[in-house]
Amino acid sequence: MTISYYDELAPHYRLLYPNWEVSLRRQAEALDQVIHREFGPEAKLLLDASCGIGTQAIGLAERGYTVTASDLSPQAIQHARIEAEERGLDISFSVADMRQVWDALQTQFHIVIACDNSVPHLLTD
């Protein structure tokens, strides 16, 4: 799959969910529980290395995480940025391939996530 595929999908991605807003909150709650159980409540610096339109990044920011989010698709990042701004959330967004996210950000995080179907799309190194 190419960047253009993801750019073309970005405006329609929320339609993959019966209700994107409900899914955003449900996923954030589930991820928050896992993070608290495995890493404790002090783990708050989070990187979403394949954020797409922000489904997990936005929900976790709403739960008090300090979120940095990146994605390969500039169009997906633009949609995520708009969604976050409409909610008054301060999320640092950037366009970056998750395979080179360290080179792009050079920052350490308590938690790094790559949810939904992004990792299986890596067909090669």
Secondary structure, DSSP 8 states (H G I E B T S, - for coil): --HHHHHHHGGGGGGGSS-HHHHHHHHHHHHHHHHHHHH-TT--EEEETT-TTTHHHHHHHHTT-EEEEEES-HHHHHHHHHHHHHTT---EEEE--GGGHHHHH----SEEE--TTTGGG----
